Amino acid sequence: MKHITHPNIVKLHEVLSSHSKIYLVLELVTGGELFHRLKENGAISESESRHYFQQIISGVSFCAKQRIAHRDLKLENILLDEKGTVKISDFGLSGLFNYDPNKLQLMHTTCGTVNYLAPEVFGNLGYDGHVADIWSCGVILYALLAGILPFEDDLISRLIEKIVSANYEMPKTLSSEAQDLISQILNPDPRTRITIQRIKEHPWFMEGYYEPEGIFEEVDERQVNQALRKSTEIIDVPRPMSGLELIMYCGGMVMNKMFDNGQSHNHATHFLTEQNPEVIGTRLYVALQTAGAKVRRDTNYRMNAEFKNPKLVLQTVEMFEIVPNLYIVVFTRSSGSLQSHIDAFERVKSLLADIAQ
């Protein structure tokens, strides 16, 4: 982020560290959060909302060109300077992605603020961080125009269900062009969601818009590749489960069922264990093979299994740490029938009956 200079992104000037702390020297932004602007005044006019939204899109677009996905875009992370200029802040959950026109680079960490998360983030097949950022921008636009968030509920399971199904009420007071743009951004299918370029070409967005210039200081490509490798390198310990993932798997619901609509093949089954993780990893690998699967290891704690008998089913099997000495092993169906997936899971679990809870 030190190499990025853009009028709508908070500038990171320097990073300092001690043995126990990291210090970030950031641009001083004194105008407060866009969240407080909305909280104090409620919904704002379309012209003013457009003014803010154009700047947000400019910043997000510039980040995407530098292969950066923010992954926590929300009103609280949109700051205003003393002149009212938008400054996108808090890149603590951001991630680098490789750009390859022939291959989609997916992210797998479930992170961010629930109300702003794109539907695909709750799935288990990975997501395009930049496309998920576009959804978050749509949530922000809706909030600016309506004065409320499009997806709210006291119960987290119902909230996520609303997001996954894009169940929101379009304010009738908005212009037809504003409604059209919101509906194209809040499209639950990431494959057909509007792109940044098409947003910039939308009639509602284009009014009075100019593209501000940003500066990206050239970075040694080797440093970028090293950072990308480090972010995806094999980790020889189970990954801690995030709060959202814990809710999805342990909160009495399996969120992936919402995606099982005949078009998706996403479904998760899991068990808990208190066994040593190295033992679990070894036993799991052997059990999958014994149950008839062809197994490919990504790490000691993430494997891909292919069952062909009686019917083809592909699974991703991954172990997470919930708390010290308590682990969850999640079986995710990526292809094949639901019943074949469940049958394969039960065969493997029966071989691990002495350690699976």
ZAMARGU-4260 file (C-alpha; in steps of 0.2 Angstrom, whole numbers, plus 5000, padded with zeros to 4 digits):
<rodrens>
0) 5000/5000/5000 | 5015/5012/5002 | 5017/5012/4983 | 4999/5018/4980 | 4995/5036/4979
5) 4977/5040/4974 | 4966/5055/4980 | 4952/5043/4986 | 4963/5031/4996 | 4971/5035/5013
10) 4990/5036/5010 | 5001/5025/5020 | 5017/5034/5022 | 5028/5022/5032 | 5028/5006/5042
15) 5038/5004/5058 | 5040/4990/5069 | 5047/4984/5086 | 5049/4967/5093 | 5031/4967/5098
20) 5022/4981/5088 | 5019/4987/5071 | 5016/5006/5068 | 5008/5013/5053 | 5010/5031/5048
25) 4995/5036/5039 | 4988/5052/5030 | 4978/5062/5043 | 4960/5063/5038 | 4949/5074/5049
30) 4932/5074/5041 | 4925/5059/5050 | 4917/5043/5043 | 4904/5043/5030 | 4894/5032/5042
35) 4892/5047/5054 | 4887/5058/5040 | 4873/5046/5036 | 4868/5043/5054 | 4867/5062/5058
40) 4857/5066/5042 | 4849/5051/5036 | 4847/5047/5017 | 4856/5060/5006 | 4851/5066/4989
45) 4855/5057/4973 | 4867/5070/4967 | 4877/5070/4984 | 4876/5051/4984 | 4883/5051/4966
50) 4897/5062/4971 | 4903/5050/4985 | 4900/5035/4975 | 4910/5040/4961 | 4925/5043/4972
55) 4923/5026/4980 | 4922/5017/4963 | 4938/5027/4958 | 4947/5021/4973 | 4941/5003/4972
60) 4945/5003/4953 | 4963/5009/4956 | 4966/4996/4969 | 4959/4982/4957 | 4972/4988/4944
65) 4985/4985/4957 | 4978/4968/4961 | 4972/4973/4978 | 4955/4967/4984 | 4949/4977/5000
70) 4937/4964/5007 | 4930/4976/5020 | 4922/4990/5011 | 4908/4998/5022 | 4902/5015/5027
75) 4914/5015/5043 | 4929/5013/5032 | 4925/5027/5020 | 4932/5043/5028 | 4930/5061/5022
80) 4943/5074/5023 | 4941/5093/5028 | 4935/5096/5010 | 4923/5082/5010 | 4934/5071/4998
85) 4932/5052/5000 | 4946/5042/5008 | 4945/5023/5008 | 4953/5017/5023 | 4957/5001/5033
90) 4965/4989/5022 | 4969/4976/5036 | 4959/4962/5028 | 4964/4966/5010 | 4972/4953/4999
95) 4983/4952/4983 | 4977/4942/4969 | 4986/4937/4953 | 4979/4943/4937 | 4977/4930/4923
100) 4965/4933/4909 | 4964/4914/4907 | 4962/4908/4925 | 4951/4915/4939 | 4961/4918/4955
105) 4949/4914/4970 | 4951/4919/4988 | 4945/4908/5002 | 4945/4917/5018 | 4928/4922/5025
110) 4931/4940/5031 | 4923/4957/5032 | 4907/4964/5040 | 4892/4953/5037 | 4880/4966/5031
115) 4891/4971/5017 | 4898/4954/5011 | 4894/4947/4994 | 4883/4930/4993 | 4898/4920/4986
120) 4909/4924/5001 | 4897/4913/5012 | 4900/4898/5000 | 4914/4886/5001 | 4921/4887/4983
125) 4931/4903/4984 | 4927/4920/4977 | 4934/4934/4967 | 4939/4947/4979 | 4937/4961/4967
130) 4920/4956/4962 | 4915/4954/4980 | 4921/4972/4983 | 4909/4978/4969 | 4894/4970/4979
135) 4900/4980/4995 | 4900/4996/4985 | 4882/4992/4980 | 4877/4990/4998 | 4885/5007/5002
140) 4876/5015/4987 | 4860/5008/4993 | 4863/5015/5011 | 4867/5032/5005 | 4851/5033/4995
145) 4839/5025/5007 | 4847/5029/5024 | 4847/5011/5029 | 4857/4995/5024 | 4848/4984/5012
150) 4851/4968/5022 | 4848/4969/5041 | 4841/4956/5053 | 4844/4952/5072 | 4847/4934/5068
155) 4863/4931/5059 | 4856/4916/5049 | 4841/4925/5042 | 4853/4940/5038 | 4864/4929/5028
160) 4849/4921/5020 | 4843/4938/5014 | 4860/4942/5007 | 4862/4925/4998 | 4845/4927/4990
165) 4847/4946/4987 | 4831/4949/4997 | 4830/4968/4999 | 4817/4981/4996 | 4820/4994/4983
170) 4816/5012/4988 | 4802/5018/4976 | 4807/5036/4979 | 4824/5033/4969 | 4825/5037/4951
175) 4824/5023/4938 | 4842/5025/4934 | 4848/5023/4952 | 4836/5008/4954 | 4844/5000/4939
180) 4862/5003/4945 | 4858/4996/4962 | 4849/4980/4955 | 4864/4977/4943 | 4877/4978/4958
185) 4867/4968/4970 | 4866/4954/4959 | 4869/4938/4969 | 4877/4929/4954 | 4895/4935/4953
190) 4897/4929/4935 | 4884/4941/4929 | 4886/4955/4942 | 4890/4972/4934 | 4909/4976/4932
195) 4918/4992/4937 | 4919/4997/4919 | 4901/4995/4916 | 4897/5005/4932 | 4907/5019/4925
200) 4898/5019/4909 | 4881/5018/4918 | 4870/5034/4914 | 4867/5037/4933 | 4885/5036/4937
205) 4892/5046/4922 | 4884/5062/4926 | 4898/5075/4931 | 4911/5061/4932 | 4930/5062/4929
210) 4943/5049/4932 | 4956/5056/4945 | 4974/5051/4942 | 4983/5039/4954 | 5001/5035/4955
215) 5008/5017/4957 | 5026/5017/4961 | 5034/5002/4952 | 5038/4987/4963 | 5050/4974/4959
220) 5040/4960/4952 | 5050/4948/4962 | 5043/4956/4978 | 5025/4955/4972 | 5027/4937/4967
225) 5035/4933/4984 | 5021/4942/4993 | 5008/4932/4983 | 5018/4915/4987 | 5018/4920/5005
230) 5000/4923/5006 | 4996/4906/4998 | 5010/4896/5004 | 5008/4879/5013 | 5004/4881/5031
235) 5009/4866/5041 | 4996/4869/5055 | 4977/4869/5054 | 4970/4886/5050 | 4960/4895/5064
240) 4942/4896/5059 | 4935/4913/5057 | 4920/4919/5067 | 4909/4919/5051 | 4914/4901/5047
245) 4911/4896/5065 | 4893/4902/5064 | 4891/4893/5047 | 4897/4876/5053 | 4894/4876/5072
250) 4879/4888/5074 | 4865/4875/5071 | 4865/4878/5052 | 4875/4874/5036 | 4875/4890/5026
255) 4880/4881/5010 | 4863/4873/5009 | 4857/4890/5003 | 4867/4887/4988 | 4860/4870/4984
260) 4847/4876/4972 | 4850/4864/4958 | 4863/4875/4950 | 4876/4874/4963 | 4884/4858/4971
265) 4890/4866/4987 | 4886/4857/5003 | 4896/4854/5019 | 4896/4840/5032 | 4908/4840/5047
270) 4914/4832/5063 | 4923/4838/5079 | 4939/4830/5086 | 4951/4834/5101 | 4964/4823/5093
275) 4982/4829/5090 | 4981/4838/5072 | 4996/4828/5065 | 4987/4812/5070 | 4970/4818/5062
280) 4979/4823/5046 | 4987/4806/5044 | 4972/4796/5049 | 4961/4807/5038 | 4972/4804/5023
285) 4972/4785/5026 | 4953/4784/5029 | 4949/4793/5013 | 4960/4781/5003 | 4952/4766/5013
290) 4935/4773/5009 | 4939/4772/4990 | 4945/4790/4986 | 4959/4796/4976 | 4967/4809/4987
295) 4977/4825/4983 | 4985/4835/4997 | 4985/4854/4996 | 4993/4854/5014 | 4993/4841/5028
300) 4976/4848/5033 | 4967/4852/5017 | 4964/4838/5004 | 4954/4835/4988 | 4945/4818/4987
305) 4938/4810/4972 | 4925/4795/4974 | 4920/4785/4959 | 4910/4771/4968 | 4895/4770/4966
310) 4894/4788/4959 | 4906/4801/4956 | 4908/4814/4970 | 4922/4827/4973 | 4925/4834/4990
315) 4937/4846/4998 | 4941/4840/5016 | 4949/4853/5027 | 4953/4854/5046 | 4951/4870/5056
320) 4956/4875/5074 | 4941/4881/5083 | 4950/4884/5100 | 4966/4876/5106 | 4964/4857/5106
325) 4947/4857/5098 | 4946/4855/5079 | 4933/4854/5066 | 4935/4843/5050 | 4924/4850/5036
330) 4919/4840/5020 | 4913/4851/5006 | 4905/4844/4991 | 4911/4852/4975 | 4903/4840/4962
335) 4891/4825/4962 | 4875/4822/4970 | 4871/4826/4988 | 4867/4809/4993 | 4883/4802/4986
340) 4892/4816/4996 | 4884/4811/5012 | 4887/4792/5009 | 4905/4796/5006 | 4906/4806/5022
345) 4898/4793/5032 | 4910/4780/5026 | 4925/4790/5030 | 4918/4795/5047 | 4915/4777/5052
350) 4933/4774/5049 | 4937/4788/5061 | 4924/4783/5075 | 4937/4783/5089 | 4942/4801/5086
355) 4927/4809/5077 | 4913/4817/5088
</rodrens>
